[in-house]
Amino acid sequence: QGLGPLSVARVRLPRALATFLAYAMRVALGPTLRVVVQPEGPERARLEIELPADTTNVRNAMLDPTRATGAAAHRGLALALRLGRSIVEQHRGSLALVKRSLGDAIVLHLPMGA
């Protein structure tokens, strides 16, 4: 409610969002994933993807591209998450991983516009 259109590249930002959602589904404890989208002032939107577990290793890999990620299975995921973060930033958005008592959340802040 109250959200205007997001101004995005047709392919890149949706793929980045799909990467974050796929990661969340991968670590989800069940078949349900909670995603909240809400306005954040007149010109921005906040998209929050709740994660059920501590994601410290992925957080470090996504936020610090120089950090080694460990197992080969995690390197590909870390690369995809880093690319997703870069795409969000190219759209004048930002990404944060927020630590919570019952799990973490991927929080995206995206500009709205025509």
C-alpha positions as YAML, in Angstrom:
chain: A
units: angstrom
residues:
- id: 1
  name: GLN
  ca: [0.00, 0.00, 0.00]
- id: 2
  name: GLY
  ca: [1.29, 3.42, -0.87]
- id: 3
  name: LEU
  ca: [4.21, 2.14, -2.91]
- id: 4
  name: GLY
  ca: [4.99, 3.78, -6.20]
- id: 5
  name: PRO
  ca: [6.71, 2.01, -9.07]
- id: 6
  name: LEU
  ca: [10.34, 0.99, -8.69]
- id: 7
  name: SER
  ca: [12.62, 2.19, -11.45]
- id: 8
  name: VAL
  ca: [14.74, -0.84, -12.38]
- id: 9
  name: ALA
  ca: [16.65, -2.43, -15.21]
- id: 10
  name: ARG
  ca: [14.38, -5.09, -16.69]
- id: 11
  name: VAL
  ca: [16.71, -8.00, -16.13]
- id: 12
  name: ARG
  ca: [19.40, -7.21, -13.58]
- id: 13
  name: LEU
  ca: [17.51, -6.13, -10.47]
- id: 14
  name: PRO
  ca: [14.86, -8.88, -10.72]
- id: 15
  name: ARG
  ca: [17.68, -11.43, -11.01]
- id: 16
  name: ALA
  ca: [19.39, -9.96, -7.97]
- id: 17
  name: LEU
  ca: [16.15, -10.16, -5.99]
- id: 18
  name: ALA
  ca: [15.68, -13.75, -7.17]
- id: 19
  name: THR
  ca: [19.18, -14.57, -5.86]
- id: 20
  name: PHE
  ca: [18.35, -13.21, -2.40]
- id: 21
  name: LEU
  ca: [15.02, -15.05, -2.36]
- id: 22
  name: ALA
  ca: [16.64, -18.29, -3.53]
- id: 23
  name: TYR
  ca: [19.21, -18.03, -0.76]
- id: 24
  name: ALA
  ca: [16.46, -17.41, 1.81]
- id: 25
  name: MET
  ca: [14.53, -20.44, 0.56]
- id: 26
  name: ARG
  ca: [17.69, -22.51, 0.78]
- id: 27
  name: VAL
  ca: [18.11, -21.77, 4.49]
- id: 28
  name: ALA
  ca: [14.38, -21.65, 5.33]
- id: 29
  name: LEU
  ca: [13.19, -24.09, 7.96]
- id: 30
  name: GLY
  ca: [9.97, -24.84, 6.09]
- id: 31
  name: PRO
  ca: [8.15, -24.09, 2.84]
- id: 32
  name: THR
  ca: [7.19, -20.56, 3.90]
- id: 33
  name: LEU
  ca: [9.31, -17.46, 3.40]
- id: 34
  name: ARG
  ca: [8.39, -14.10, 4.91]
- id: 35
  name: VAL
  ca: [9.04, -11.05, 2.72]
- id: 36
  name: VAL
  ca: [7.88, -7.58, 3.76]
- id: 37
  name: VAL
  ca: [7.80, -4.60, 1.41]
- id: 38
  name: GLN
  ca: [6.91, -1.17, 2.70]
- id: 39
  name: PRO
  ca: [7.41, 2.48, 1.80]
- id: 40
  name: GLU
  ca: [10.29, 4.24, 3.45]
- id: 41
  name: GLY
  ca: [9.47, 7.88, 2.94]
- id: 42
  name: PRO
  ca: [8.19, 9.27, -0.34]
- id: 43
  name: GLU
  ca: [11.10, 8.13, -2.51]
- id: 44
  name: ARG
  ca: [12.29, 4.78, -1.18]
- id: 45
  name: ALA
  ca: [11.01, 1.28, -0.52]
- id: 46
  name: ARG
  ca: [12.24, -1.22, 2.05]
- id: 47
  name: LEU
  ca: [12.20, -4.91, 1.18]
- id: 48
  name: GLU
  ca: [12.96, -7.31, 4.01]
- id: 49
  name: ILE
  ca: [13.57, -11.05, 3.58]
- id: 50
  name: GLU
  ca: [13.59, -12.91, 6.87]
- id: 51
  name: LEU
  ca: [16.14, -15.68, 7.35]
- id: 52
  name: PRO
  ca: [15.53, -18.31, 10.03]
- id: 53
  name: ALA
  ca: [19.15, -18.90, 11.02]
- id: 54
  name: ASP
  ca: [22.42, -17.18, 11.74]
- id: 55
  name: THR
  ca: [24.08, -16.42, 8.42]
- id: 56
  name: THR
  ca: [27.39, -15.02, 9.64]
- id: 57
  name: ASN
  ca: [29.50, -16.83, 7.00]
- id: 58
  name: VAL
  ca: [27.35, -15.64, 4.11]
- id: 59
  name: ARG
  ca: [27.12, -12.16, 5.61]
- id: 60
  name: ASN
  ca: [30.90, -11.95, 5.70]
- id: 61
  name: ALA
  ca: [31.19, -13.26, 2.15]
- id: 62
  name: MET
  ca: [28.60, -10.84, 0.79]
- id: 63
  name: LEU
  ca: [29.81, -7.72, 2.57]
- id: 64
  name: ASP
  ca: [33.56, -8.32, 2.25]
- id: 65
  name: PRO
  ca: [34.51, -9.43, -1.27]
- id: 66
  name: THR
  ca: [38.15, -9.98, -0.27]
- id: 67
  name: ARG
  ca: [37.26, -12.55, 2.40]
- id: 68
  name: ALA
  ca: [37.70, -16.25, 1.67]
- id: 69
  name: THR
  ca: [34.38, -18.06, 1.88]
- id: 70
  name: GLY
  ca: [35.47, -21.59, 2.71]
- id: 71
  name: ALA
  ca: [33.87, -24.62, 1.06]
- id: 72
  name: ALA
  ca: [33.45, -24.67, -2.70]
- id: 73
  name: ALA
  ca: [29.67, -24.97, -2.36]
- id: 74
  name: HIS
  ca: [29.59, -21.63, -0.57]
- id: 75
  name: ARG
  ca: [31.91, -19.80, -2.97]
- id: 76
  name: GLY
  ca: [29.36, -19.83, -5.81]
- id: 77
  name: LEU
  ca: [26.61, -18.63, -3.52]
- id: 78
  name: ALA
  ca: [28.83, -15.92, -2.06]
- id: 79
  name: LEU
  ca: [29.69, -14.73, -5.57]
- id: 80
  name: ALA
  ca: [26.01, -14.61, -6.57]
- id: 81
  name: LEU
  ca: [25.14, -12.67, -3.41]
- id: 82
  name: ARG
  ca: [27.99, -10.21, -4.01]
- id: 83
  name: LEU
  ca: [26.82, -9.67, -7.59]
- id: 84
  name: GLY
  ca: [23.28, -9.14, -6.32]
- id: 85
  name: ARG
  ca: [24.52, -6.57, -3.84]
- id: 86
  name: SER
  ca: [26.44, -4.78, -6.57]
- id: 87
  name: ILE
  ca: [23.34, -4.63, -8.79]
- id: 88
  name: VAL
  ca: [21.25, -3.20, -5.94]
- id: 89
  name: GLU
  ca: [23.90, -0.53, -5.39]
- id: 90
  name: GLN
  ca: [23.99, 0.29, -9.13]
- id: 91
  name: HIS
  ca: [20.27, 1.07, -8.80]
- id: 92
  name: ARG
  ca: [21.07, 3.58, -6.03]
- id: 93
  name: GLY
  ca: [19.90, 1.12, -3.43]
- id: 94
  name: SER
  ca: [21.57, -0.46, -0.45]
- id: 95
  name: LEU
  ca: [21.66, -3.85, 1.18]
- id: 96
  name: ALA
  ca: [22.25, -4.89, 4.76]
- id: 97
  name: LEU
  ca: [22.12, -8.11, 6.70]
- id: 98
  name: VAL
  ca: [20.46, -7.45, 10.03]
- id: 99
  name: LYS
  ca: [21.13, -9.67, 13.02]
- id: 100
  name: ARG
  ca: [18.06, -10.58, 15.05]
- id: 101
  name: SER
  ca: [17.39, -12.79, 18.05]
- id: 102
  name: LEU
  ca: [15.47, -15.39, 15.98]
- id: 103
  name: GLY
  ca: [17.49, -15.25, 12.79]
- id: 104
  name: ASP
  ca: [18.76, -12.67, 10.35]
- id: 105
  name: ALA
  ca: [17.17, -10.60, 7.61]
- id: 106
  name: ILE
  ca: [18.32, -9.33, 4.24]
- id: 107
  name: VAL
  ca: [17.14, -5.72, 4.06]
- id: 108
  name: LEU
  ca: [17.11, -3.86, 0.74]
- id: 109
  name: HIS
  ca: [16.45, -0.14, 0.41]
- id: 110
  name: LEU
  ca: [15.48, 0.78, -3.16]
- id: 111
  name: PRO
  ca: [14.58, 4.11, -4.77]
- id: 112
  name: MET
  ca: [11.09, 4.51, -6.16]
- id: 113
  name: GLY
  ca: [10.40, 6.47, -9.32]
- id: 114
  name: ALA
  ca: [8.74, 6.46, -12.70]
...
